Amino acid sequence: MILQETIKGLTFNIYGKNNNLDANIDKVTFRQTEIKITGSNNKITIGDEAQLQNLLIHIRGSNNEIHIGAESHLIGHMLLKGKRQSIKIGDRTTFKNVYLLSQENKNIEIGSDCMLSYDIAIRTTDAHSVINLETNERTNHADHVKIGNHVWIAANCLISKGVTISDDCIIGARSVVTKPFTEPHCTIAGSPAKVIKRGTSWTRERL
């Protein structure tokens, strides 16, 4: 549907045309959620039984896509700036207070059944340039971020541009992740982050 209907718990602030929300509104819960768009032809898809609370979805650009999976519980801020980019979040993934920044034509993908704690930032860009004085070239180029399925990211982490995190990994609190980790079943921690234990998994239950 076009983003202009009245929906309980959801407000719109739209400047543009052909911006669409694909969701079964009767099966999605909104609480103090805002969708803010400056641009056209953007699409937001939300799966059934998703719960969005104190969430700002902000798109500045056109022809972008945001996908939120079924049974996800999200609190935070998604900012997508540019054209033909995407933020995709899998089913049953939960956020406590997470900031996502997708910019410079780079995407963010977060898998299913992930658990992200509070005060976490995931960014495809530093937003500003670091220059090599000898070559006068930029050195901190933007890149995609991809987080696998069943990943637990503890509080106060930064996930930076170019990061890949494989399935069933744990990122320790206050970690700064700046490079890919392609091996599954690992505990990763530190600043900069490194593998500190292999052959691990996790569950939401307190056993």
Backbone hydrogen bonds, N-H to C=O, Kabsch-Sander energy under -0.5 kcal/mol:
donor,donor_aa,acceptor,acceptor_aa,energy
3,L,19,N,-1.9
4,Q,2,I,-2.1
5,E,2,I,-0.7
7,I,5,E,-0.6
7,I,10,L,-0.6
10,L,7,I,-2.1
11,T,33,T,-2.3
13,N,35,I,-2.2
15,Y,37,I,-2.7
20,N,18,N,-0.6
20,N,42,N,-2.7
21,L,1,M,-2.9
22,D,20,N,-0.5
22,D,44,I,-3.2
23,A,21,L,-0.8
25,I,23,A,-1.1
27,K,24,N,-2.6
28,V,25,I,-1.2
29,T,50,A,-2.6
30,F,28,V,-0.5
31,R,52,L,-2.4
33,T,9,G,-2.5
34,E,55,L,-2.5
35,I,11,T,-2.5
36,K,34,E,-0.5
36,K,57,I,-3.1
37,I,13,N,-2.2
38,T,59,I,-2.4
39,G,15,Y,-2.2
41,N,17,K,-2.3
43,K,64,N,-2.2
44,I,20,N,-2.7
45,T,66,I,-2.9
46,I,22,D,-2.2
47,G,68,I,-2.4
49,E,27,K,-3.5
50,A,47,G,-1.3
51,Q,72,S,-3.2
52,L,29,T,-3.0
53,Q,51,Q,-0.5
53,Q,74,L,-2.5
54,N,31,R,-2.6
56,L,76,G,-2.0
57,I,34,E,-2.9
57,I,55,L,-0.5
58,H,56,L,-0.6
58,H,78,M,-3.1
59,I,36,K,-2.7
59,I,57,I,-0.5
60,R,80,L,-3.1
61,G,38,T,-1.4
63,N,40,S,-2.0
65,E,85,Q,-2.1
66,I,43,K,-2.4
67,H,87,I,-2.7
68,I,45,T,-3.1
69,G,89,I,-1.3
71,E,48,D,-1.9
72,S,69,G,-1.1
73,H,93,T,-1.8
74,L,51,Q,-2.4
76,G,54,N,-1.0
77,H,98,V,-2.7
78,M,56,L,-3.0
79,L,77,H,-0.5
79,L,100,L,-2.9
80,L,58,H,-2.7
81,K,79,L,-0.5
81,K,102,S,-2.8
82,G,60,R,-2.1
82,G,80,L,-0.5
84,R,62,S,-1.6
87,I,65,E,-1.8
88,K,108,I,-2.4
89,I,67,H,-2.6
90,G,110,I,-1.7
90,G,111,G,-0.9
92,R,70,A,-2.8
93,T,90,G,-1.0
94,T,114,C,-2.5
95,F,73,H,-2.8
96,K,116,L,-1.0
96,K,117,S,-0.9
97,N,117,S,-1.1
98,V,75,I,-1.7
99,Y,120,I,-2.9
100,L,77,H,-2.7
100,L,98,V,-0.5
101,L,122,I,-2.5
102,S,79,L,-2.6
103,Q,101,L,-0.5
104,E,81,K,-0.5
106,K,103,Q,-0.7
108,I,86,S,-2.0
109,E,145,V,-2.2
110,I,88,K,-3.1
111,G,147,I,-1.4
111,G,148,G,-1.0
113,D,91,D,-3.0
115,M,151,V,-2.3
116,L,94,T,-2.9
117,S,153,I,-2.5
119,D,97,N,-0.9
120,I,97,N,-1.6
121,A,157,C,-2.2
122,I,99,Y,-2.8
123,R,159,I,-2.4
124,T,101,L,-1.9
131,I,129,S,-0.5
132,N,137,E,-2.7
133,L,131,I,-0.6
136,N,132,N,-2.9
137,E,132,N,-0.5
139,T,130,V,-2.7
140,N,130,V,-0.6
141,H,139,T,-0.8
143,D,124,T,-2.0
145,V,107,N,-2.4
146,K,163,V,-2.3
147,I,109,E,-3.2
148,G,165,I,-2.6
150,H,112,S,-3.0
152,W,169,C,-2.3
153,I,115,M,-2.5
153,I,151,V,-0.6
154,A,152,W,-0.6
154,A,171,I,-2.6
156,N,118,Y,-2.3
157,C,154,A,-0.5
158,L,175,S,-2.3
159,I,121,A,-3.0
160,S,158,L,-0.6
160,S,177,V,-2.6
162,G,144,H,-0.9
163,V,160,S,-1.3
165,I,146,K,-2.3
166,S,181,F,-1.6
168,D,149,N,-2.7
169,C,166,S,-0.6
170,I,186,C,-2.4
171,I,152,W,-3.1
172,G,170,I,-0.6
172,G,188,I,-3.2
174,R,155,A,-2.7
175,S,172,G,-1.3
176,V,190,G,-2.2
177,V,158,L,-3.0
177,V,175,S,-0.6
178,T,176,V,-0.6
181,F,164,T,-3.7
185,H,167,D,-1.6
187,T,197,K,-2.9
188,I,170,I,-3.4
188,I,186,C,-0.5
189,A,194,K,-2.4
191,S,192,P,-0.6
193,A,176,V,-2.5
194,K,189,A,-2.0
196,I,187,T,-2.9
197,K,187,T,-1.4
199,G,185,H,-1.3
200,T,185,H,-2.1
207,L,205,E,-0.9
